[in-house]
Amino acid sequence: MTETTHQLPAPIPQKSSPRPRLWPVWLMALLALILAVALAFWSWQQWHTHQATLQTLKNLQQDTAQLEELYGDRGNQQSQRLQALEEKLAAQRELIATQRRQIDHNARELLEAGNRTRTDWLLAEAEYLLRIANQRLMIEKDIRGALSALQSADEVLAESDDIGVYPVRQQLAREILALKGLTGVDRTGLYLKLEAVIGSIHQLTDQALIHARAPDFATADSDNPAGTEPNALVRAWRQFTDTLQQVIVVRRMDEPVKPLLSPDQSAYARLNLQLMLEEAELAVLRGNQLLYQRALTKARAAILDWYDASHPRVKAITATLAELAERNVDPELPDISQSLDLLKERLAGRLAAGNDKDAQSASGNGGDDS
């Protein structure tokens, strides 16, 4: 048994396996982590740069829009200025053309004036005066001014030695007589009177005109002389009567009772009257008789409805309005244009006769030359 045991092969010793190395793995993980951090940082920088680029682009777009708007406004201003300059240039051209026409007209007038006599100048002056008279009467309705112009024209025609103005002077005499028969309208006086009435209306007091009939209105006692103090019995009697008047109110039903106006209503009434009278003033200036009568009628009715007719100032206002209502601001005006037409015909006849004389003299001079 022993020998057999010694003949067995010797046991082979077992080698221990080597321990695995982990530091390369940690190195790779660390490198990956560093790479990830670097990539994240780079991505954050890129995002920040992108946002800054977007903000810059937005600011550039805003600046571009502002510049376009500014240039657009300047362009509009420039176009407006150019248009204004073109309009001024056109106006200057029109003015120059008008002045040229006026110069040509004046030159022709000066050339023709050399052939005119004193009678021609007098007739031209009379024509101008007749035109002024027609304008004063028809447009301004100034009877006095038209009459003065007609009389001046008649005096100028009397100085001329032209016997052909006899029909003109005859018609002038008729027209002057027709104007003298008219009553002139003093528009300035009527306007000033209406202004005085407006001022008087604004001076009306509410206590004197509206609240004087009110039960609670306190007035001075005429029975008590100034500077004396009533005794106790008189004061008690007055207190009793005042209390009785406040408790018992006697109203007469046979007469219409006008309601009292509040201060606001009183101010409205005065303003309304002012508008009515201003309407009458406008009618005076325009010569509108219907509007004038209607405005004064409304004003008088409003004063009688709203105010105490027994008050002295109201009496004066109503009397003035009644007097003004009788005035005629639009009298029937005669036609004074016939004398002007006759004078125009006479001037045309003299001009035609002068042209015939010039033609005859020209033909005579031509015959002598031949």
Disulfide bonds with the S-S distance in Angstrom:
none
